[in-house]
Amino acid sequence: AAPGYAGRGPKGYRRSDDRLRDEVSDRLMDDEDVDASEIEVQVKEGEVTLTGSVRTREQKRRAEDLAER
């Protein structure tokens, strides 16, 4: 099967920092496996930084995976 093109935007397109922050925050909030109440999401020039704490290493990994998507 041929590869799909989902996720490939127009040339020069880049999500704004505010939009990225909203998307990452929404993913963290909607996820059943992560308590994001102590996580802060910062975005600068397209780079996402998560700070704060979670209860388990698994939640930390899950939060990182959600942000990376």
C-alpha positions in Angstrom: 0.0 0.0 0.0 1.2 3.5 -0.8 2.0 5.8 2.2 -0.6 8.4 3.1 -0.1 12.1 3.2 -1.8 12.9 6.5 0.2 15.3 8.5 2.0 16.9 5.6 1.1 20.5 5.5 1.6 23.2 2.9 5.2 24.4 2.2 6.3 26.8 4.9 3.4 26.0 7.2 4.1 25.9 10.9 1.7 25.8 13.9 1.8 28.8 16.2 3.3 28.4 19.6 -0.1 29.1 21.2 -1.8 26.4 19.0 0.9 23.9 19.9 0.5 24.7 23.6 -3.3 24.2 23.3 -2.9 20.9 21.4 -0.4 19.4 23.9 -2.5 20.7 26.8 -5.7 19.1 25.4 -3.9 15.8 24.8 -2.6 15.7 28.4 -6.0 16.7 29.8 -7.9 14.1 27.7 -5.6 11.2 28.5 -6.9 8.7 31.1 -3.4 7.6 32.2 -1.8 11.0 33.0 -2.7 13.3 35.9 -1.6 16.5 34.3 -2.7 18.8 37.1 1.0 19.5 38.1 2.4 19.8 34.5 3.1 23.1 32.9 3.4 23.3 29.1 5.6 25.9 27.5 6.2 26.4 23.8 8.9 28.7 22.3 9.6 28.8 18.6 7.9 25.4 18.1 9.8 23.6 20.9 7.6 22.1 23.6 8.8 21.9 27.2 7.0 20.1 29.9 7.8 21.0 33.6 6.3 19.8 36.8 5.7 16.5 38.4 3.7 13.3 38.0 3.3 10.3 40.4 5.0 7.6 38.3 7.6 7.1 35.7 4.9 5.6 33.4 3.0 8.9 33.6 6.1 10.8 32.8 6.8 8.7 29.7 3.1 8.9 28.6 3.1 12.7 29.0 6.3 12.9 26.9 4.8 10.7 24.2 1.6 12.7 24.0 3.7 16.0 23.7 5.9 14.4 21.0 2.9 13.6 18.8 
